[in-house]
Amino acid sequence: MKNQYARLAYLLLVWTVFHADLMAQGSKTIEVGGACISSVISLTESAFSPIDGKPAYEGIGTVAGLSNIDVAIYWDNGEGKWLLTFSGQPFFYYDGNTMDPPNNLLGSWVSVSDGDCSTVTPLTIGGTGTQSDPLPVRLISFKATVRGSNVILSWSTAEEWGNAGFNILRSHDLVHWSSVGYVDGKGTSSTVHSYQFVDREALPQTSYYKLEQIDIDGSRDVSRIVTVSSKVLDLLLYPNPSHDFLEIMLPEGVEWISARIVNQLGQVVQRPIVARHIPVHSLPTGSYLLTLETISGQSISKRFTKH
């Protein structure tokens, strides 16, 4: 009988330890702070997790002085990015295909739109739910812009380790890819570098581009895909001239993620947040250029007059 009790006690101990371990594994958290976040916000795994096959985290905190703001980190498979959102709106992103949300120990989370969330105080992301990104190149931006009959590809890196260069790949159907050029990398560097490639034989249709980063040892990694169309996107502003607000009207399916308003001296006077209506009542009377950057990496500009 004593042996039976001893065995039961042992099994109960094993179950307790195993159960505690499972609970610990299921209670990973992410702490987000800095930038425009008033105090550190703790995120726990979302009830909707996983999203696009990767864990998602959410929490509530004070952002830009506003309380009870929903804060979330999740993977967007369509964009090929990790997103940090406030009330559903992306404010920071990370270009790195990791299994778990990456931390920001090397400062590689990038602001979606300058001016929307102050980065005077660096953004901090850490916790048991994050991981370090071991990729040899930290890509912080990649976009494609139509200019005449050419497509201009621009990208920037934050750090590079043994980077031989970039192979530029293009496709018309997301299935068949061909190389249209190559740009040398910087080897190993811890500073920001900007690159540009002009596709002078761009296709007269919607095209897709991605970067194939090649290491000195021959290993390769592929970036997210950007889309560009030779068709000029039509941006309508109403009313124009305007006194108080501009209503933005874009073709169906086109979304913008950042904007800037430039005066006649070429100075950026406003960086509006993403919304259907942009306030212009604080601008002096005059002529301005509004430029939007779409989620596909294209830039669209339109002039307007403030009365």
Sequence and secondary structure as in RCSB ss.txt:
>XXXX:A:sequence
MKNQYARLAYLLLVWTVFHADLMAQGSKTIEVGGACISSVISLTESAFSPIDGKPAYEGIGTVAGLSNIDVAIYW
DNGEGKWLLTFSGQPFFYYDGNTMDPPNNLLGSWVSVSDGDCSTVTPLTIGGTGTQSDPLPVRLISFKATVRGSN
VILSWSTAEEWGNAGFNILRSHDLVHWSSVGYVDGKGTSSTVHSYQFVDREALPQTSYYKLEQIDIDGSRDVSRI
VTVSSKVLDLLLYPNPSHDFLEIMLPEGVEWISARIVNQLGQVVQRPIVARHIPVHSLPTGSYLLTLETISGQSI
SKRFTKH
>XXXX:A:secstr
 HHHHHHHHHHHHHHHHHHHHHHHHTT EEEEESTTBSS EEEEE TT  BTTB  EEEEEEETTEEEEEEEEEE
ETTTTEEEEEETTEEEEEEB   SS B  TT   EESSTTSS  SS  EEESTT B    SEEEEEEEEEEETTE
EEEEEEEEEEEEEEEEEEEEESSSS EEEEEEEEEEEEESS EEEEEEETT  SS EEEEEEEEETTS EEE   
EEE SS    EEESSSBSSEEEEE  TT  EEEEEEE TTS EEE   S SEEE TTS SEEEEEEEEETTS EE
EEEEEE 
